Amino acid sequence: MTTPVSNLRINGDRLWDSLMEMAEIGPGIAGGNNRQTLTDEDAVGRALFQKWCEEAGCTMGLDQMGTMFARREGTDPDALPVYVGSHLDTQPTGGKYDGVLGVLGGLEILRTLNDMGIKTKHPIVATNWTNEEGTRFAPAMLASGVFGGVHTQEWAYAREDVEGKKFGDELARIGWRGDEEVGARKMHAFFELHIEQGPILEIEGKDIGVVTHGQGLSWTEITITGKDSHTGSTPMPMRKNAGLGMARILEAVEQIALSHAPHAVGAAGHIDIYPNSRNVIPGKAVFTVDFRSPDLQVIKDMENKLREVASAIVGQMGLGITFEKVGGFDPVEFDETCVTAVRNAAERMGYSHMNLISGAGHDACWINGVAPTAMVMCPCVGGLSHNEAEDISKEWATAGADVLMQAVVETAEIVE
Amino acid sequence: MTTPVSNLRINGDRLWDSLMEMAEIGPGIAGGNNRQTLTDEDAVGRALFQKWCEEAGCTMGLDQMGTMFARREGTDPDALPVYVGSHLDTQPTGGKYDGVLGVLGGLEILRTLNDMGIKTKHPIVATNWTNEEGTRFAPAMLASGVFGGVHTQEWAYAREDVEGKKFGDELARIGWRGDEEVGARKMHAFFELHIEQGPILEIEGKDIGVVTHGQGLSWTEITITGKDSHTGSTPMPMRKNAGLGMARILEAVEQIALSHAPHAVGAAGHIDIYPNSRNVIPGKAVFTVDFRSPDLQVIKDMENKLREVASAIVGQMGLGITFEKVGGFDPVEFDETCVTAVRNAAERMGYSHMNLISGAGHDACWINGVAPTAMVMCPCVGGLSHNEAEDISKEWATAGADVLMQAVVETAEIVE
């Protein structure tokens, strides 16, 4: 490989202008975006991306999951392409940068190489993965999951939104179902730039997160059964308070995660109480415990400890309990060569950097199973994401795309 | 007063048949009843009660809140009536006995006195209070509250159901808005028979609860504000987990109530978490703490302790908190003479009995403010109420109505 010179930099103003132009499509109600997957707005956003790619001289590929592949040719017809990208779809109350920065950052690399007249041995393909968010059609990272062999396409097509519309039908409806077999493409490497969606880089004052691992995830849905009874006429010793049992387990979740510091985390974001009436002691509580760690054994330890401690808690209280594993994926260790390329790029260009573990799932996590992969992260204000107030600075975006480009171009090999 | 002879007993089979016939109106989906206040079903139930009362030779009064007063004359034109009753309206998924037993128990007294040709000095008035449940039009005990001067009639008329229909309009629509001024009636005494809605009598193996007090109630709605953030990408020390803050306060609520044993109780039946998504740390938790005690000072102590402890908990966690008192009433001490009449009746008739504190609110709690009042309770299976599976035995109903009759008749004074 040839190391790119450190003054090869992307055009930050152009990247920013493209981000702002894309954000005009599917505006949110509070300054962010609602451009959910396979909506009419998604189709408009895709068309704009296609237009930009074609203006940059690329040819667009489209697979049967609707994933877009904008290819800039390399000089070696036998060299596998280097892929770079993320997703253009957003949460219903999403921000302007989650995913979009990674796709338009990929496009900006192609534009910059064009500006400079730089040729690479390997083709470079800017990619827009369909339905990363998973809000409309669960699960998240659906198209990259099919690409990576995690899901079948048939299963993906049958995913339904709350109105009962199917993923496959909606993909056809908006006109973005391609003919290409999903996963048939072979990759030399894949790189994804993404906002951190957490507070660490900003707090640590670093420009760049070098993502070494993706956290593994375990979702356990717990149902506690007690007995609905009147809050007034049931003496304290006779209560079977499922809500109190839940409260004690939530404290245990916190302690279990803290006992696996510093990388493990745990919380319950989903909590439903039944019948949820002010004067009825809860007879049922259903909640989901989310444990994450970059270490698979730690996740298994936390799951086991949760079952042990929660069973003891409810046993003492005379409550019933069931556990159901409702989601999860194993930790990801990104490719050492690709990760090193990212770290070296940040170092070479003078950006401050630190290693990060991605707490969220990303398309890169699934692609890592089928190609050497790495991620670049840039800070976001207050760690806020999945929120219309999500914000980054032009400088952060520029630094992230600079590092992305250097890593991609080094991997794609400049032809002198 | 003349003490009634102990073999003056009601007709348990007739009472039970009437309970079963009333339960055919507004059947539930699971064997109970859905005869909510001011629905068409309520009107049908009222008409049946009126027919039965008229067949028993009573004259029916109807006040502007729709409360029904079936009067059996006394021998002394100047003697104030003894009132007896409860409510015919049910929860949306209610049982066949909550309220209904007290109304039809009152009717059964009149029928029995007719059977026996017994005259009383004081008239006896069997009463059906409108909207005790408060599920359709909050708050509960609405008509008795207006009667007792707790609410104005204008305010009561303006209460709206979830469809925006007003109490006053619905009362007129079903044809049960009377002309009589609410609260104009003066009472010699009021007695209410009710199922316990708690487990104590059944567990203690007692036929009769002699209700000495009604618990006071305090509802504090607590809002905890943290910060919505990603469950994966937010390190544990940087979290502002409103759900965890709530969990710790729920434990404190339990401890505060237990520290005021044996009569104080505390729980949260209402809990809402925002945004309630599996992968978002809760940024907000809203829940209502229900404290009850027969001692006003204990309620105030528990409220104060809650604010102190909860503030300390969230302070340590960097969370925000607000407290809003959203409901409450002071403890009730029932009239000593009336309570003694109930206890003596149980004793005289050979029913096992114990003193009880009513944990739930009842019409009797408001009427106690304007007339000497007492309550009789009978067991219910498993303490279950506000549930279609609510159940009692014919023997329990008979014992309760027997004791009710003896107390009412002693107070109304048999004319030899």
Chai-1 contact restraints between the chains, C-beta under 6 A:
chainA,res_idxA,chainB,res_idxB,connection_type,confidence,min_distance_angstrom,max_distance_angstrom,comment,restraint_id
A,Q197,B,H230,contact,1.0,0.0,6.0,A-B,restraint_1
A,Q197,B,S233,contact,1.0,0.0,6.0,A-B,restraint_2
A,G198,B,S233,contact,1.0,0.0,6.0,A-B,restraint_3
A,G198,B,T234,contact,1.0,0.0,6.0,A-B,restraint_4
A,P199,B,M238,contact,1.0,0.0,6.0,A-B,restraint_5
A,Q215,B,G232,contact,1.0,0.0,6.0,A-B,restraint_6
A,S229,B,G383,contact,1.0,0.0,6.0,A-B,restraint_7
A,H230,B,Q197,contact,1.0,0.0,6.0,A-B,restraint_8
A,H230,B,A360,contact,1.0,0.0,6.0,A-B,restraint_9
A,T231,B,A267,contact,1.0,0.0,6.0,A-B,restraint_10
A,T231,B,G269,contact,1.0,0.0,6.0,A-B,restraint_11
A,T231,B,D290,contact,1.0,0.0,6.0,A-B,restraint_12
A,G232,B,Q215,contact,1.0,0.0,6.0,A-B,restraint_13
A,G232,B,R292,contact,1.0,0.0,6.0,A-B,restraint_14
A,G232,B,G359,contact,1.0,0.0,6.0,A-B,restraint_15
A,G232,B,A360,contact,1.0,0.0,6.0,A-B,restraint_16
A,S233,B,Q197,contact,1.0,0.0,6.0,A-B,restraint_17
A,S233,B,G198,contact,1.0,0.0,6.0,A-B,restraint_18
A,S233,B,G359,contact,1.0,0.0,6.0,A-B,restraint_19
A,S233,B,A360,contact,1.0,0.0,6.0,A-B,restraint_20
A,T234,B,G198,contact,1.0,0.0,6.0,A-B,restraint_21
A,M236,B,A257,contact,1.0,0.0,6.0,A-B,restraint_22
A,M236,B,L258,contact,1.0,0.0,6.0,A-B,restraint_23
A,M236,B,V265,contact,1.0,0.0,6.0,A-B,restraint_24
A,M238,B,P199,contact,1.0,0.0,6.0,A-B,restraint_25
A,N241,B,A267,contact,1.0,0.0,6.0,A-B,restraint_26
A,G243,B,A268,contact,1.0,0.0,6.0,A-B,restraint_27
A,L244,B,L250,contact,1.0,0.0,6.0,A-B,restraint_28
A,L244,B,E254,contact,1.0,0.0,6.0,A-B,restraint_29
A,A247,B,A247,contact,1.0,0.0,6.0,A-B,restraint_30
A,A247,B,L250,contact,1.0,0.0,6.0,A-B,restraint_31
A,A247,B,E251,contact,1.0,0.0,6.0,A-B,restraint_32
A,L250,B,L244,contact,1.0,0.0,6.0,A-B,restraint_33
A,L250,B,A247,contact,1.0,0.0,6.0,A-B,restraint_34
A,E251,B,A247,contact,1.0,0.0,6.0,A-B,restraint_35
A,E254,B,L244,contact,1.0,0.0,6.0,A-B,restraint_36
A,A257,B,M236,contact,1.0,0.0,6.0,A-B,restraint_37
A,L258,B,M236,contact,1.0,0.0,6.0,A-B,restraint_38
A,V265,B,M236,contact,1.0,0.0,6.0,A-B,restraint_39
A,A267,B,T231,contact,1.0,0.0,6.0,A-B,restraint_40
A,A267,B,N241,contact,1.0,0.0,6.0,A-B,restraint_41
A,A267,B,I281,contact,1.0,0.0,6.0,A-B,restraint_42
A,G269,B,T231,contact,1.0,0.0,6.0,A-B,restraint_43
A,G269,B,S277,contact,1.0,0.0,6.0,A-B,restraint_44
A,G269,B,R278,contact,1.0,0.0,6.0,A-B,restraint_45
A,G269,B,N279,contact,1.0,0.0,6.0,A-B,restraint_46
A,G269,B,V280,contact,1.0,0.0,6.0,A-B,restraint_47
A,G269,B,I281,contact,1.0,0.0,6.0,A-B,restraint_48
A,H270,B,N276,contact,1.0,0.0,6.0,A-B,restraint_49
A,H270,B,R278,contact,1.0,0.0,6.0,A-B,restraint_50
A,I271,B,I273,contact,1.0,0.0,6.0,A-B,restraint_51
A,I273,B,I271,contact,1.0,0.0,6.0,A-B,restraint_52
A,N276,B,H270,contact,1.0,0.0,6.0,A-B,restraint_53
A,S277,B,G269,contact,1.0,0.0,6.0,A-B,restraint_54
A,R278,B,G269,contact,1.0,0.0,6.0,A-B,restraint_55
A,R278,B,H270,contact,1.0,0.0,6.0,A-B,restraint_56
A,R278,B,T288,contact,1.0,0.0,6.0,A-B,restraint_57
A,N279,B,G269,contact,1.0,0.0,6.0,A-B,restraint_58
A,V280,B,G269,contact,1.0,0.0,6.0,A-B,restraint_59
A,I281,B,A267,contact,1.0,0.0,6.0,A-B,restraint_60
A,I281,B,G269,contact,1.0,0.0,6.0,A-B,restraint_61
A,T288,B,R278,contact,1.0,0.0,6.0,A-B,restraint_62
A,D290,B,T231,contact,1.0,0.0,6.0,A-B,restraint_63
A,R292,B,G232,contact,1.0,0.0,6.0,A-B,restraint_64
A,G359,B,G232,contact,1.0,0.0,6.0,A-B,restraint_65
A,G359,B,S233,contact,1.0,0.0,6.0,A-B,restraint_66
A,A360,B,H230,contact,1.0,0.0,6.0,A-B,restraint_67
A,A360,B,G232,contact,1.0,0.0,6.0,A-B,restraint_68
A,A360,B,S233,contact,1.0,0.0,6.0,A-B,restraint_69
A,G383,B,S229,contact,1.0,0.0,6.0,A-B,restraint_70
